[in-house]
Amino acid sequence: MTGAVLRIHFTFDDLALTHVAARADPLWETILGLQQLVSPRPVRPFHEWRFRAREAVAQKTLSNQVRFLKALVPQKGYVPDFLTPAESTDGVEEGLSAVQGTPQLRVRRELELLAGGQWRRLPHVIRQLADPDRNQRHMTELVRALRSVHDAVIAPDWTRLEAYVEADRALRARALRDGGVPCLFESLGPAVRWDPPVLHVKYPIERDQWLSGRGLRLIPSRFCSRVPIALADAQLRPVLVYPVNHTVREPAARPPDALEGLLGRTRAKVFRALHAGATTTELALRLEVSAAAASQHVHALSRAGLVHSQRSGASILHTLTPLGTALLAKNAHPARLDQRISGLAQGPGAAAWMRVMVRTQSGQAGEHTSRRQE
C-alpha cells in the first residue's frame, strides 16, 4: 500500500467488539451525498442520482442551504466531526438533535481545525456558529439546512440506499463467517490491509488510532467513494465509514430467466437473495418488497425444503438449505430434488422443466469433474 496510511491498532477486546452497523447512517449519507452533489468530478455510480438531486435542489430552491453546507464540508480534508454524531445511527431526527446540542466550545474547536489556522478565511456565516452569543440561532439554521438537503436529495432514494447497504452487510457477514475477522477486513477492498494487530487504511494523512478496548464500528455507505473515512477526534466512538460494493446487487452470470421461468420472477429473486442469509425485514429492504410479500415467498421456499428459518434474537433468520444451495448453483443430484420440485414450481410443466434442468446441470457438473480429474 503506497501513500499516506491510517493505522488502527486493535487489542483482543477490540476485535471482539468490532461489528458492521445494522443500517445506513442518515447524516453520514447526507454529508457524503453533499460532496457528490457539488463535486466537480463526480464518481460514475452517482451520475443518475446527481442529476435527480440537482433537479430537486432547484425545484425546492435550496441553493443557499447547499452553499452553506458546502463551506462546512470540503471535497478534501477535514470535515467537522459534530456533523456526524453517533446518535444518527438511531435516525435522522436523533442525529439532528445531537448536532443542535453540540457544545459551543466543541464547535469552535472543530471549526478551527476546518480553518487550518486561518480563521478569517472561513465564511462569516460559518464563523458565527462558534459565536457564544449567536451559537444557538445559527446552529438551528445549520440543522434546518441539513434536514432540508437530507429530505430533498437523500430521503427520496432511501429505499434503494438501504438495499445497497443490506446487500453489502450480507457480503461482510459471509466474509466473517467463512474467514473470520481477517477475511472481513480484506473484503473491504484494496484500500484496506490487515496486518495483525493493525488495520492499515489508505488515507489522506499519516495517522495512528488506538481503539483501546472500544472496538470499531464499520459503517457501510452508498455515498462514500474510493477510500474509507474515520472521525478525527480520537476520543469519540471509533468508526470507519467505507464504500458499499456498488455491484453487490448484480446477479451472477447465468441464463437470465432460468429460475424465473420456474419459480416466478419475485420468488426467484427471493431465492437468490437468500444465498448469504437474511431476516424477513432485510430481505424486504434488499428486494424493495413488503415484509408480508417476502415472508410469503420464504414460506413457499421453506415448504419445498429449500430454505431453513430459525429465530435469531427478535428476528427470524432465513438461510438456504444444502438442497437450496445446490439448486442455486445448479449442481444438485436429481433424485434429491424430484419430490420437492412439484410443490414449488408453478405447474406440472414447470416441475418437469426443473427436473430436466437439474439433471442436465448435474450431468455437466459430473462431466467437468471427470475432466478436472483427467
N, C-alpha and C positions, 0 to 999 in steps of 0.2 A: 504494500500500500504506500503510495507516494503522496507528498504534500502534508499539510497540517493534519493532526490527528487529535481527537478527543479520546482519552484513555479512562475508561470507567473501571474502577477497582472493586472487585467483589470479595466478600467473605462467604463462608458456607451458609451463614444465615441469610445473606443477600440472595444467594441462588434459590434458597427455599421460598423467599418472598417475591421473587420475580414473576410477573404474570402479564398477560395481554389484556388490555382494557376490554370490558364487556360490551362497550358500544362506542360509537363515534362521539367525539367531544365537540359540541356546537361552537364554542368560542375559538378553539384551535382551528376548526374548519372555516370560521368567519375570517380570522386573521390571515390564514394561508390562502383562502379563496380571494381575499382582497389583493394579496400580492399577485395572484394570477390575473386578476381583473385589470390591474393597472400596469402589468409588466410590458415593457417594450418588445420582449421576446418570449411570448407565451409558449408553454410546453404543449406539444401536439395533442395529448389526450383531452386538453381543455378547450380546444378551439370552438367546438359547438356550444359548450356551456358558456364560454366567454361572450359569444355573440348574443345569446339569450340574456345573459346577465347585464350586458351593456344596454340592451333594449329596456330592461326593467329599470335600470338606474335612470335612463332618460324619461321613461313614462312616469316614474314616481318622483321626478325632479330631486334626485338625491346627490347631485354633483357636488354640492357643498359638503355634505357628510362624507363622501368618498375622499375629497381633498383633505378634510380634517383628519381622517383616519390615516390617510397616506403619509402624512407628516409624522405619525407615530410608528408607522410600520414600513420601514425602508425595504427595498428589494434585497439588500445585503447588509450584513452586520447585525448589531444588537437590536432586539425588539423588547420593550419593557415587559418583564415577567408578570406584572399585575394585570395585564390584558388577558391572560390565560390562567385563571385561578383553578385550583383543584376542584372547587365546588361545581365547576362547569360539567363535570362528569355526571352530575345529577340532573342536568337540563340547562337550557339557555337562561331561564329566569333566575335560577340559583347562581349561575355564573355571573350574570349581570349584577345581581345584588352584591356579590363579593367584590366585583370591580368598584361599585359605588362606595363600598365601605372600606376601601384601601386607605390605610393611614396616610395622612398628608406627608409625613416625613419619608415614608417609603416611596411615595410618588415622586417627591423631589429627588431622592437618591437615584432612582431608576431613570428619571429624565436627564439627570446629569450624565449618567452613563450613555444615554442616547446622544447627548450633545457632544460627547467625546472631548470635554474640556473647553468647548466653545459655546457656552450657554446662550449668548446673544444670537447665535445662528439659528436657534430654534424659532419657529414662528411664534408670534406673540400669543396666539390663542393656545398654543401648547404650553408655553411658559406659565400661563395663568392657572393651569392645572395644579401647579405647585405653590400658588399664592395662598397663604393661610386665610386671608380674608375672602377669597373668591373660590376656594377649592371646591366646596360642595356644589355650587351652582355650575361650575364648569365640568365637574365630574358627572353631574346629571346630564349635561349636554353630550358628554362622551358616551354615556350609557345609551342615550337616545339614538346617537349615530350608530353605535354597534348594533342595537336592536333593529333599526331601520334597514341597515345593509344586510344583516342576517335574514330578516323577513323577506327582503326583496330578491336576494340572489342565492342564498343558501337553502332556506326552508322549502322553496318550490321543488328543489332537486333532492330533498332529504331521503325520500324512499329509495331512490337509486343509490345515493351515497351509502345508506345503511346496508344495501345489498352488497356493495363492494366490500364494505368493512366486514360483514358477516362471512362472506366467502373467503376473505383474507384470513380471518380468525380460524376458519376451518383448516386452511393451509398450515398455519402456525401450530395448531393442535396436532395435526398429523405429524409434523416435523418433530414436535416434542415427544409424541407417543413413539415414534419409530427410532429416534436417535438421542433423546434426552435434550438437555439444555444446549449442548454444543450444536446439535442439529437445528434447534430453534434459532440460535443466533446466526448460524450460517445461512438459514433460509431467508434472512433479511436482505441478502443481496451483496454485491461486490463492495459496497461502501462500508461493510462491517466484517471484522475478523476477530474470532475468539482465540485468544492465546492465554489459557488459564494462568492466573485468575483475573485477567484483564481483557475487557472488551475494547477493541480498537475501532473507532468510528471516524470515517473521513469527515473533516470539519474545517470551517474557515480559519480557525486559530488553533495553536497548540494549547492543550488544556488537560488537566488531570482532575478527576472527580472520584472521591472515595464515598461509597454508599454507606459504610459504617453501620451495617445491620438494618438498614431501612428498605432494602430491596429496590427493584427497578420496575416501574410501570411502563410497559410498551404500549404506545397508543397508535393504532393504525389510522392513517389519514388519507383521504382521497386527494386532497389538495396539496399535501406535502410532495415536493418533487426533488428528484436527484439524490439528496443526502438527508439523513435523519437530523433532528433538531432536539436540543436539550435546553432546559432552563439555565439561565446564567447564574442565579443565586444558589450556591451550594447548600444553603440552609433549608431550602424548600424541598418538598417531597420530590425525589428524583424521578424524572420521566424521560423517555426517549420517544419522540414522535417520528414515525417512519412512513414512507410511501407505501400504500397498498399496491399489490400486484394488479395492474390495470388489465391484464389479460386473464385474470383468475376466473372470470365467468365464461370464457370461451370453452366450448366443449372440445373434447379430444377428437382428433381426426377420425371420422367414421362415416359410413353412408348416412346422409342427412336424415332419412326417415325410417331407419331400421327398427328402432324401438317405438317410435311414434306411431308407425303403422300397426303395431301390435297392441300397445297399451293406451294409445291416445296421446295427444301432444302434451297436455299438462301432466298426466301421470308419468310419462316418460321423463319429463323434466324433474319431477319429484324424485323418481328413482335414481337418476344420475346425481342429483344434488345430495343424496344421502351417502355418497361414496366416502365422505370424511365424517359422517355423523352430524346430527343437528337436532335441536329441540324443535317442537312444533312452531314456536314463535320465530326461531332463527330461520327455519325453512320457509315460513311465510314471508319474512323480510327478504330472504335471498331470492325468492321467485316472484315477489310482488303479487302475492295472492292473499286471500283472507286466511286467518288461522283455522277457521272451520273447514275451508276447502283443503288446506294442507293436511289436516287431521283425517279427513275423509279418504284422501288418496293413500295416506300412510296405512290406514286400517285395511284398505283393499290389498296393498302390497304385503302387509303382515299376514293376512289370511292365506295368501299364496305361499307363505314361508320364505319370503324374500327379505323381510325387514323384521328386526327384533327391537322391541321397545322396553326400556327399563327406567325406573324412577331415579333421578339424579337431583337430590335436594327437593326444591319445589317444582321442578320441571320433569318432563319425560324426554329422555334421550333416545333417538331412533338411529339405529345403525343397520347396515346390510348384514344379512346372514352370510355364511360361506356360499350358500346357493345363490344369493343375490349378487355377491361379488363375482362369482363365476359367470353368471348370466351377463352382468355388466361388461365383463372382459370378453364375453362371447367365447368362453373356453370351458364350458360345463359339459359334464357327461350326460347324455340324453336320458339315460334310464332314471336319473335322479330328478329330472325335471318334468317328465311326462304327466305325473299326477298333479303337479302344481299348476301347469300351464292353462288347462281348460277353465279353471275358475278365475283366472286373471285376465287372459286375453279376451278381446272383445268379439265373441262369437266363435263357432267351431272352425270356421275357415282360418281365422287369425291364430287359433290354437295350433292347427296343423302347420301353419306357416312358421310359427315359433319353433315347433319341434324340428322342422326341416332345417331352419337356420342354425339351431344349436347343434344338431348332428353334423351339419356341414362344417361349422366352425370347429367342432371337436375333432373332426377328421383332419382339417387343415392344421390344427394345433399339433396333433399326433404326427402328421407328416413333417412339420417343421422340426419337431423334437427329434425325429429319426435323422433328419438331415444334419442337425447340430451334432448328434452322436457320431455320425459318419465322419 
